[in-house]
């Protein structure tokens, strides 16, 4: 499905991503973790086309997508939600989703039209139902709660029916109860089938509970990868990120 092969990116003398190779199998739910400055967001920016690597390949279903504009990468099937939600804040929830669908088709002038195309309206409705936003369809996006803005950001990626969904800290800034509601929604979305989900997350309780595979970055390098249990007990990961063995098992 998605394979990153010897990916490297430097900013001046700082190596942000150093020859990182990771496979994300089709239909898997994986986490990318590591301390601040480990290169996690740069890694996502490279995959989604926001940055171009100095070297290496990014293969989606065997096709190298390096060098493609981000809009084309979206069309190929990679969607992304951001740590800070990127929304059309003056549009309603439904208008935002219709806009995400119509803009790639050259139909952005119809976003506020009285007669949206049936397929875009139906797709927007389906995603709102899926993420629990159906009762907020007419609310201006900028007026949503923080949690609902994060849900809408995921919806904007999901509405284009991606093969791979990248989630950059989906529960950032949320309280304990809201965090678990969000991650339950993400897990249900993945469990429904068809999506390959990769998330960056600092909450280890969430990472260890929902992830099938965990990949640990440190100073731009892939330090370790494995199952939650393998990562929880990996001495190098404990030393670099998780803390003492006792703390890692808490």
Secondary structure as GFF3:
##gff-version 3
##sequence-region A 1 250
A	DSSP	beta_strand	2	11	.	.	.	ID=ss1
A	DSSP	beta_strand	14	24	.	.	.	ID=ss2
A	DSSP	beta_strand	29	33	.	.	.	ID=ss3
A	DSSP	alpha_helix	40	48	.	.	.	ID=ss4
A	DSSP	beta_strand	55	60	.	.	.	ID=ss5
A	DSSP	beta_strand	63	64	.	.	.	ID=ss6
A	DSSP	alpha_helix	70	76	.	.	.	ID=ss7
A	DSSP	beta_strand	78	81	.	.	.	ID=ss8
A	DSSP	alpha_helix	93	103	.	.	.	ID=ss9
A	DSSP	three_ten_helix	108	110	.	.	.	ID=ss10
A	DSSP	alpha_helix	118	131	.	.	.	ID=ss11
A	DSSP	three_ten_helix	134	136	.	.	.	ID=ss12
A	DSSP	three_ten_helix	141	143	.	.	.	ID=ss13
A	DSSP	alpha_helix	146	158	.	.	.	ID=ss14
A	DSSP	beta_strand	164	168	.	.	.	ID=ss15
A	DSSP	alpha_helix	176	191	.	.	.	ID=ss16
A	DSSP	beta_strand	196	200	.	.	.	ID=ss17
A	DSSP	alpha_helix	204	210	.	.	.	ID=ss18
A	DSSP	beta_strand	213	218	.	.	.	ID=ss19
A	DSSP	beta_strand	221	226	.	.	.	ID=ss20
A	DSSP	alpha_helix	228	232	.	.	.	ID=ss21
A	DSSP	alpha_helix	235	237	.	.	.	ID=ss22
A	DSSP	pi_helix	238	242	.	.	.	ID=ss23
A	DSSP	alpha_helix	245	249	.	.	.	ID=ss24
###
